[in-house]
Amino acid sequence: ADVTERKKNRMVLRDEVRQKEEALALLDALFESAPIGLGFWDRDLRYVRVNKALAELHGLPVSEHLGRAVDEILPGRGDVKELADKWRRIQETGVPELNVVLSRRTPAFPDQERFWLENWYPVTAGGQSIGLAATVVDITQEVESRRRIEQSESRFRLLSETAGQLLRTEHP
């Protein structure tokens, strides 16, 4: 009976190990192939994991992120302390912050302001906060397109008003 119980326990353990390996393989595949930036920070807000898409947005290789804080990756950012405070609050409360639009210049784009749509999530294990995860989407093209549309609409209104005034002046 003792041997049977040990065999059963080994089988359960093997199944649990296989499930965890599959979960890690899925996570690895997601991090490697996601077309958006993905990151994970520990409780001290140091990069634990970052995918290539996020690293490219910052203009630094993945390896230069690991173990470093945000202010080391994006130096000179006046809002880094405010960002870190928000991230700590998310970890403490367990409440994510979604659809945050940020703008900044990075080593990848030092001469151009870029815009990102970010979502920040608390990560817990065993009921304890272990860090923070984020998704980051570069929305610069959308923001610039929206600005061009707004400028065109403004010019159209001005031209319409001017044309209306001219018509009223010519034909009272």
N, C-alpha and C positions, 0 to 999 in steps of 0.2 A: 504494500500500500504506500509505503514511504517513497519508493522508486517511482510509482505512478504519479504521485503528487509532485515530485521534482520534475518529471518529464512535462507534466501539465504546466507547471510554473515556467519552465524554460520556453515552452511554446508561446505562452502569453507574453513573456519578456521579448522573444524574437519578433512577435507581431507588433508589440509596442515600439521596438527599435525600428522596424521596417516602416511603420507609420510615421515616425519622426523623421526618418531619412527621406521619405517621400515628401513630407511637408517642407523640409529644408530644400529639397530639389525644386519644388514648386516655387518657393521664395527666391531661390537663386535664378531660376528662369525668368521670373517676373522682374527682378532687379536688372538682369542683363538685357532683356528685350523691350522693356517698357519705353514708349516714345516720350514719356514725361519724366521729369526729375523726381527721384525718390530718395529720401534720406531718413536715417535713424540716428538719434542722439541719445547718449546715456543721461543719467540723472544730473550730471554735472554739465550737461549741454555740450559735450564733446562728440564729434562725429565718430560713430561706430561703423556705420555703413552708408555708402552713397553710391548711386549708380552713375554710369557714364554720362547719361543725359544731364543730370544735375551738375556733375563735375564740369561738363562742357559749358553750361550756362555761367559758371563761375570763372571759367578759363584756366582751371588748374586740373592736373590729373587726380584720379581717384585717390591714389596713394598719398597725395599731399593733404587730403582732407582728414584722413583717419587719425584720431587722437587729438585733433585740434579743435578749438572753440571757433564759433562764428566770427568773432572779432579778429581772429588770426587769418581767416580765409578772406574776409571782406574788411580789411583795415580801413580806418578813416570814416567809417559809417557812423554818423551821429546817432542813429536810431538803434544801434546794436544793443545797448543797455535796455531800452524799452522793449525790444524784441525778446531778449532773454527773460525779462520780467513777465511778459505774456506767456512764454513757454513754461516758465516755472509755475505760473498760475494754472495752466492747463494740466500740468502734472499733478498739482495739489488737488484740484477740483475734479479731475477726470472728465471735464467738459471740453470737447474739441472746439476749435475756432475755424470756421469754414469760410471759403470765398473771400479771402483777404487779398486785396490788390496792393502790391508793393512796386515801387519803382526804384531803380538804382543803376549805377555804373559799376562794372566789374572789370577785372583784368581781361576778360574775354571781349568786352565792349567798352574800353576806357573813354571813348569819345562819343558814346551814344547812351542816352537814357533808355533803359529797358524796363518793361512792365511784366510782372508775373502775377498769376493767380495762384494763391497758395492755400492749402488746407493743412491744419496741424492737428494731430491726434495724440492723445495719451496712450502709452503702451504699458500694460500691466501683465504681471505673471504672478500667480499665486496670491492674487488680491493686493499685490504691492506694485507701485509705480516703478518701472525700470527705465523709463525714458520717454521719448517723444518721436513720433514719425511724421513725415510731411510728404505731400505731393506738390509739385511745382510745375506749372505750365507757363511757357513764355507766350504772352498775349500782346507783344509789342506790335505786331502787324495789325491786329484787330483794333488796338487803341489808335494807331496812326490812321487806319482806314476811317474810324469813327470821327476823328478830328477833321479829316479831309471832307467827309460828308457834311459835318456841321459847318465848316467853312463855306462849302458850296451852297448849302441852304441859306446861310447868312448873305452871301453875295447875291443869290437869286432874289431874296426878299428886298435887298437894297435896290437891285435893278428893277424889280416890279414897282416899288414905290417911286423910283425916279421916272420910270415910264408913265406911271399914272399921273404924276405931277406934270410932266411934259404934255400929255394929252389934255389935261384940264386947262393948261396955260394956252395951248394952241386952239382949243375948241371950248371956249367958256360957255 
